[in-house]
Amino acid sequence: MIFILILILASAWDIRYRRIPNWLILIGGILGVFSHADIFSISPLRVTWVDSLIGILLVITVLLPFWIAKVMGAGDIKFFIVLSLWLGWKILIPIWVVSVFISIIHLVARKIFFLRRDELVFVRKRFMPYVAHISMATVTVLMLGR
């Protein structure tokens, strides 16, 4: 339940402000570390420290070039690191694939329904709430995996 609350808060913040506050990343990360101790039974999956560390390395290796190319924000990458703490590395790849698919659907819908045909350049640099897409993908993958 705490994990879902973090997904909802991060999504709402990203939709509203197009950024993720560091305090939310920090809380999510700390709770992700505590999820390994399983003191309060807050972990959605049973993952090992090794799974989480591999996930962090995977996120840094694969997604950091997207940040360097200004395609992703740093908050998106930090959010994926928080997810790797909670969920491990094995589920990150399906989450990433589904989140990209959701982003493509959002982009196409936005172009079809909200933009004039001559308005091909987006006014804002960060026009898509990618953490919201990641959160939707996370819930989808977790539900389909059970």
Backbone bond lengths (Angstrom), bond angles and torsions (degrees), N, CA, C in turn:
res aa  C-N    CA-C-N  psi(-1)  N-CA   C-N-CA  omega(-1)  CA-C   N-CA-C  phi
1 M - - - 1.441 - - 1.529 111.50 -
2 I 1.321 116.71 -40.47 1.466 120.70 178.14 1.523 109.82 -63.64
3 F 1.327 115.89 -40.12 1.462 120.95 179.19 1.529 110.75 -60.09
4 I 1.324 117.06 -45.84 1.469 121.42 178.83 1.525 110.39 -63.45
5 L 1.326 117.90 -38.29 1.463 121.69 177.46 1.530 110.77 -61.05
6 I 1.323 116.95 -41.01 1.472 120.65 177.17 1.526 110.14 -63.16
7 L 1.335 117.14 -43.18 1.466 120.60 177.83 1.529 110.95 -60.58
8 I 1.324 116.90 -43.53 1.466 121.07 -178.99 1.526 110.95 -66.17
9 L 1.333 117.31 -46.74 1.472 120.44 179.20 1.527 111.52 -60.85
10 A 1.320 116.45 -45.74 1.465 120.22 -179.47 1.525 110.70 -63.82
11 S 1.320 116.83 -41.46 1.467 120.54 179.15 1.520 111.31 -63.86
12 A 1.328 116.45 -47.45 1.465 120.48 -179.31 1.524 111.02 -61.16
13 W 1.319 116.17 -42.89 1.461 120.21 -179.80 1.523 110.37 -64.80
14 D 1.328 116.92 -42.12 1.462 121.07 -179.04 1.526 111.22 -67.66
15 I 1.318 117.11 -39.50 1.463 120.01 178.37 1.525 110.17 -64.98
16 R 1.321 117.08 -41.57 1.469 121.10 -176.78 1.523 113.23 -76.30
17 Y 1.343 116.93 -45.99 1.467 120.42 -170.93 1.522 114.42 -113.37
18 R 1.320 117.81 -8.14 1.470 122.97 -177.76 1.528 112.31 59.56
19 R 1.312 115.07 34.55 1.465 121.53 174.34 1.520 108.15 -158.46
20 I 1.325 115.44 162.17 1.459 121.38 178.61 1.522 107.18 -118.04
21 P 1.327 117.88 123.75 1.468 119.13 -178.88 1.532 111.16 -69.41
22 N 1.321 114.64 144.44 1.466 119.84 -179.56 1.525 112.19 -62.35
23 W 1.336 118.26 -30.99 1.467 119.47 179.13 1.524 110.95 -63.11
24 L 1.339 117.34 -34.67 1.460 120.54 178.81 1.533 110.86 -71.81
25 I 1.324 116.17 -39.35 1.468 120.75 175.62 1.528 109.45 -62.25
26 L 1.331 116.23 -43.73 1.467 120.71 -179.10 1.534 111.35 -63.46
27 I 1.323 116.96 -46.31 1.467 120.40 178.39 1.531 110.26 -62.09
28 G 1.331 116.46 -45.34 1.465 119.98 178.27 1.515 112.23 -61.17
29 G 1.341 116.32 -39.65 1.464 120.27 178.37 1.518 112.72 -67.25
30 I 1.326 116.16 -44.41 1.473 120.03 179.22 1.528 110.29 -62.59
31 L 1.326 116.45 -45.26 1.465 119.29 178.14 1.528 111.36 -65.97
32 G 1.342 116.61 -32.36 1.461 120.04 175.11 1.515 111.99 -63.78
33 V 1.337 116.27 -38.34 1.470 120.45 175.68 1.524 109.59 -65.68
34 F 1.341 116.90 -44.51 1.466 120.47 178.49 1.530 112.08 -64.51
35 S 1.324 116.47 -26.91 1.469 118.29 179.49 1.525 111.31 -63.85
36 H 1.332 117.14 -24.21 1.465 120.48 176.62 1.523 111.18 -71.27
37 A 1.309 116.52 -31.94 1.465 119.87 179.05 1.524 110.64 -74.68
38 D 1.333 115.41 -23.05 1.465 122.34 178.71 1.531 112.25 55.43
39 I 1.328 115.12 33.97 1.463 120.73 179.85 1.529 110.85 -66.97
40 F 1.324 115.44 -45.12 1.457 120.14 -175.77 1.525 112.58 -106.56
41 S 1.315 117.68 11.36 1.477 123.04 -177.66 1.525 111.21 53.88
42 I 1.335 116.66 50.91 1.461 120.73 -177.84 1.519 113.07 -100.85
43 S 1.310 118.36 -4.30 1.459 121.10 -176.29 1.525 111.36 -81.07
44 P 1.355 117.10 129.03 1.464 118.91 177.14 1.533 112.29 -73.19
45 L 1.322 117.36 -24.75 1.464 122.83 179.58 1.519 109.09 -136.53
46 R 1.288 115.76 158.62 1.466 120.33 173.69 1.524 107.73 -90.29
47 V 1.314 116.42 109.60 1.466 120.56 177.40 1.519 108.87 -127.75
48 T 1.314 114.97 154.07 1.458 120.30 178.57 1.520 109.37 -94.78
49 W 1.325 115.02 167.42 1.465 120.12 175.26 1.521 110.38 -60.12
50 V 1.326 116.32 -38.88 1.472 120.62 -179.43 1.525 109.96 -62.16
51 D 1.340 117.43 -43.21 1.466 120.69 177.39 1.527 111.16 -58.88
52 S 1.321 116.34 -42.60 1.466 120.39 -179.89 1.522 111.74 -67.48
53 L 1.326 117.24 -42.77 1.469 120.24 179.65 1.522 111.44 -66.17
54 I 1.320 117.30 -39.59 1.469 120.04 174.92 1.525 109.32 -61.69
55 G 1.326 116.89 -40.60 1.459 120.93 177.86 1.516 112.46 -60.94
56 I 1.324 116.61 -43.05 1.468 120.26 178.46 1.523 110.24 -62.70
57 L 1.322 117.19 -45.07 1.472 120.57 177.93 1.525 111.28 -63.15
58 L 1.317 117.10 -39.28 1.460 121.49 177.93 1.526 110.91 -62.97
59 V 1.319 116.22 -45.24 1.469 120.68 179.23 1.525 110.28 -60.66
60 I 1.321 116.52 -47.97 1.466 120.03 -178.86 1.524 110.76 -63.06
61 T 1.320 116.96 -44.35 1.465 120.99 -177.19 1.526 112.43 -67.51
62 V 1.328 116.77 -44.85 1.462 120.45 -173.48 1.527 112.47 -85.57
63 L 1.324 118.11 -41.07 1.463 120.19 -171.20 1.524 114.84 -94.47
64 L 1.324 117.87 -21.77 1.468 119.53 179.65 1.535 112.78 -58.07
65 P 1.339 119.44 -39.39 1.471 118.25 175.79 1.531 113.47 -59.73
66 F 1.333 117.74 -31.05 1.465 120.46 177.04 1.529 110.86 -67.98
67 W 1.327 117.02 -35.04 1.465 120.54 176.10 1.525 109.91 -69.26
68 I 1.328 116.59 -42.98 1.466 120.69 178.79 1.526 110.31 -60.34
69 A 1.339 116.60 -38.52 1.466 121.30 179.04 1.532 112.32 -79.90
70 K 1.333 117.20 2.75 1.473 123.55 179.03 1.532 112.66 64.12
71 V 1.332 116.46 28.37 1.455 121.31 176.80 1.524 110.55 -91.52
72 M 1.328 116.42 -30.87 1.464 122.55 178.10 1.517 108.99 -122.45
73 G 1.318 114.93 152.39 1.451 119.27 174.47 1.519 110.88 -87.50
74 A 1.313 116.21 161.37 1.467 120.82 178.86 1.526 110.75 -63.97
75 G 1.327 117.38 -33.53 1.462 120.69 178.18 1.518 112.27 -63.15
76 D 1.336 116.54 -35.10 1.460 120.43 177.34 1.527 110.71 -63.16
77 I 1.314 116.09 -43.08 1.465 120.93 -179.62 1.523 109.95 -69.06
78 K 1.328 116.79 -43.30 1.470 119.52 178.16 1.529 110.67 -62.26
79 F 1.318 116.98 -36.52 1.459 120.43 178.30 1.528 110.64 -65.75
80 F 1.329 117.28 -39.86 1.466 120.22 175.65 1.529 110.98 -63.28
81 I 1.325 117.32 -35.20 1.467 120.15 176.83 1.532 110.08 -64.72
82 V 1.330 116.60 -41.74 1.470 120.06 176.25 1.533 109.78 -60.87
83 L 1.331 116.65 -43.00 1.466 119.55 177.63 1.521 111.66 -60.35
84 S 1.333 116.40 -38.58 1.467 118.46 179.91 1.525 111.21 -66.04
85 L 1.335 117.42 -32.32 1.467 119.62 175.24 1.528 111.15 -64.36
86 W 1.305 116.46 -41.42 1.460 121.07 -178.05 1.525 112.72 -77.52
87 L 1.345 116.80 -40.16 1.466 120.29 -166.06 1.524 115.33 -113.98
88 G 1.328 118.29 -14.32 1.461 119.89 -176.52 1.521 111.89 83.36
89 W 1.312 116.26 179.16 1.462 120.34 -172.09 1.524 113.59 -85.71
90 K 1.307 118.53 -29.05 1.466 120.62 -171.82 1.526 112.88 -63.34
91 I 1.290 117.26 -32.19 1.463 120.93 -177.09 1.537 112.05 -91.28
92 L 1.339 117.40 -11.56 1.468 120.13 -177.98 1.524 112.62 -65.24
93 I 1.321 116.95 -38.08 1.469 119.59 -177.63 1.532 110.97 -64.89
94 P 1.346 119.40 -49.16 1.472 117.56 175.39 1.530 113.05 -60.68
95 I 1.323 117.35 -36.65 1.467 120.05 177.87 1.521 109.86 -62.87
96 W 1.326 117.08 -43.88 1.463 120.30 -179.52 1.529 110.49 -63.88
97 V 1.325 117.53 -44.47 1.468 121.12 -179.88 1.530 110.43 -61.23
98 V 1.316 117.45 -46.89 1.466 120.82 -179.82 1.526 110.62 -65.70
99 S 1.333 117.89 -37.99 1.472 120.07 179.36 1.526 111.48 -66.32
100 V 1.317 117.42 -36.41 1.470 120.37 175.77 1.529 109.57 -65.10
101 F 1.322 117.03 -42.37 1.459 121.62 177.55 1.533 110.77 -60.28
102 I 1.323 117.51 -45.13 1.467 121.67 177.59 1.529 110.36 -62.22
103 S 1.326 117.43 -39.68 1.468 121.24 178.67 1.522 111.44 -64.37
104 I 1.328 116.49 -39.47 1.471 120.13 178.15 1.525 110.09 -64.66
105 I 1.332 116.81 -43.55 1.467 120.24 177.22 1.530 110.12 -60.32
106 H 1.332 117.24 -43.18 1.467 121.59 178.63 1.529 110.66 -61.59
107 L 1.314 116.43 -44.86 1.462 120.86 -179.22 1.526 111.17 -62.64
108 V 1.320 117.24 -46.23 1.463 121.02 179.99 1.527 110.26 -63.90
109 A 1.324 117.11 -44.99 1.467 120.54 179.04 1.520 110.88 -62.10
110 R 1.303 116.32 -40.26 1.469 120.62 179.34 1.523 110.84 -63.76
111 K 1.319 116.36 -43.08 1.468 119.54 179.50 1.521 111.34 -67.07
112 I 1.323 117.05 -38.54 1.460 120.37 -177.79 1.524 111.53 -73.15
113 F 1.320 117.55 -46.94 1.460 120.88 -169.10 1.525 115.75 -97.01
114 F 1.325 117.90 -27.13 1.457 118.33 -170.19 1.520 115.54 -116.16
115 L 1.288 118.08 -13.46 1.459 119.16 -178.01 1.518 110.57 -112.17
116 R 1.307 115.02 141.84 1.454 118.65 172.59 1.518 108.35 -70.04
117 R 1.300 115.96 157.29 1.471 119.98 -176.96 1.527 112.63 -61.61
118 D 1.322 117.61 -33.21 1.464 119.67 -178.82 1.529 112.22 -84.55
119 E 1.311 117.54 -2.02 1.460 121.92 -177.01 1.531 109.63 -100.75
120 L 1.312 116.31 74.04 1.460 121.00 -175.51 1.519 112.79 -90.15
121 V 1.316 116.93 -15.68 1.462 120.36 -179.90 1.520 108.20 -98.66
122 F 1.306 116.20 130.99 1.461 120.34 -179.91 1.520 109.66 -80.34
123 V 1.318 115.65 138.41 1.456 121.31 -177.91 1.526 110.54 -70.27
124 R 1.299 117.24 -45.92 1.465 121.16 -179.57 1.517 109.86 -87.03
125 K 1.314 114.83 146.63 1.457 118.51 174.86 1.521 110.50 -67.71
126 R 1.308 116.48 -42.15 1.463 120.96 -177.40 1.519 108.04 -113.71
127 F 1.312 115.27 89.87 1.454 119.61 -173.93 1.526 113.19 -97.17
128 M 1.332 118.26 -11.72 1.462 120.70 -179.48 1.523 110.95 -112.71
129 P 1.319 117.51 134.06 1.470 120.43 176.60 1.532 110.41 -82.30
130 Y 1.338 116.87 82.28 1.460 120.73 -171.97 1.527 112.66 -64.65
131 V 1.330 118.84 -32.90 1.467 119.85 177.95 1.534 109.90 -63.73
132 A 1.319 117.49 -34.78 1.467 119.80 175.32 1.527 110.13 -63.59
133 H 1.317 116.48 -39.61 1.468 120.48 177.31 1.531 110.73 -66.24
134 I 1.322 116.23 -40.86 1.469 120.64 177.77 1.529 109.77 -62.29
135 S 1.326 116.48 -41.99 1.470 120.49 -179.98 1.522 111.36 -64.66
136 M 1.334 116.63 -43.36 1.466 119.69 177.39 1.525 110.54 -62.03
137 A 1.319 115.73 -42.00 1.467 120.16 178.85 1.521 111.02 -64.20
138 T 1.324 116.93 -39.29 1.466 120.93 179.58 1.522 110.94 -61.43
139 V 1.321 116.41 -48.15 1.465 120.06 179.44 1.531 110.05 -62.88
140 T 1.324 117.03 -42.52 1.466 121.13 179.79 1.519 111.46 -60.97
141 V 1.331 116.69 -49.42 1.466 120.69 -178.56 1.526 110.80 -64.74
142 L 1.323 117.36 -41.26 1.466 119.81 178.12 1.529 111.55 -63.59
143 M 1.326 116.86 -40.38 1.464 119.63 179.78 1.525 111.81 -69.29
144 L 1.319 117.35 -40.19 1.465 120.72 -179.76 1.522 111.91 -72.29
145 G 1.325 116.20 -25.76 1.458 120.44 -178.44 1.507 114.08 -80.03
146 R 1.306 117.11 -10.67 1.483 120.29 -177.32 1.492 111.76 -96.75
